[in-house]
Amino acid sequence: MLGENPKLSVFTIGKLTIATNNFTFDNKLGEGGFGLVYKGKFFDGQEIAVKRLSKGSGRDERSLRMKLSLFLNFNT
């Protein structure tokens, strides 16, 4: 499960939708192989980046986990 790593947090789509202002274009940071990346901010002021998978990206959860694992290992 993605939330098993203490460095990762799992949020509901509802909370992420609110934080990114419904994934508006103004909050778009960029685009990668998995989909678009948006900036967001929670009510407590915490700023986040949200990678939203594209339906047609051809990527699956296993690929995403591998990418997250590499990212976390690189940033420790």
C-alpha positions in Angstrom: 0.0 0.0 0.0 1.3 3.5 -0.8 0.6 4.7 2.7 2.8 2.1 4.3 5.9 4.3 4.0 6.1 6.9 6.8 7.3 9.5 4.3 4.2 9.2 2.1 0.7 10.4 2.9 -2.5 9.2 1.3 -5.3 11.6 0.9 -8.9 11.4 -0.5 -9.6 12.7 -3.9 -11.9 15.2 -2.2 -9.2 16.7 -0.1 -6.8 16.9 -3.0 -9.5 18.5 -5.2 -10.1 21.2 -2.6 -6.3 21.8 -2.0 -5.7 22.2 -5.8 -8.8 24.3 -6.4 -10.4 21.5 -8.5 -7.1 20.9 -10.3 -7.3 24.2 -12.1 -4.9 25.2 -14.9 -3.6 28.0 -12.7 -2.3 25.4 -10.3 -0.6 23.3 -12.9 3.2 22.9 -12.3 4.1 20.6 -15.1 3.5 17.3 -16.9 5.4 14.0 -16.8 5.0 10.5 -18.1 2.4 9.6 -15.5 0.3 12.8 -16.0 -0.1 16.3 -14.8 1.4 17.8 -11.6 -0.5 20.4 -9.6 0.4 22.6 -6.6 -2.0 22.7 -3.8 -2.4 24.0 -0.3 -4.2 22.5 2.7 -6.3 24.6 5.1 -3.4 24.4 7.6 -1.1 26.1 5.1 0.9 23.0 4.1 1.9 23.3 0.5 1.8 20.1 -1.6 2.5 18.8 -5.1 -0.1 16.4 -6.5 0.7 14.0 -9.4 -2.6 13.1 -11.1 -2.4 10.0 -13.3 -3.6 10.3 -16.8 -6.1 7.6 -17.9 -4.3 7.1 -21.1 -0.7 7.2 -19.7 -0.4 3.4 -19.8 1.1 3.5 -16.3 -0.1 1.4 -13.5 0.2 1.5 -9.7 3.2 -0.8 -9.7 5.1 1.7 -11.9 4.1 4.5 -9.7 5.3 2.7 -6.6 8.7 2.1 -8.2 9.0 5.8 -9.1 8.0 6.9 -5.6 10.5 4.4 -4.1 13.3 5.8 -6.2 12.3 9.3 -5.3 12.2 8.6 -1.6 15.5 6.7 -1.6 17.2 9.5 -3.6 15.9 12.2 -1.1 17.0 10.5 2.1 
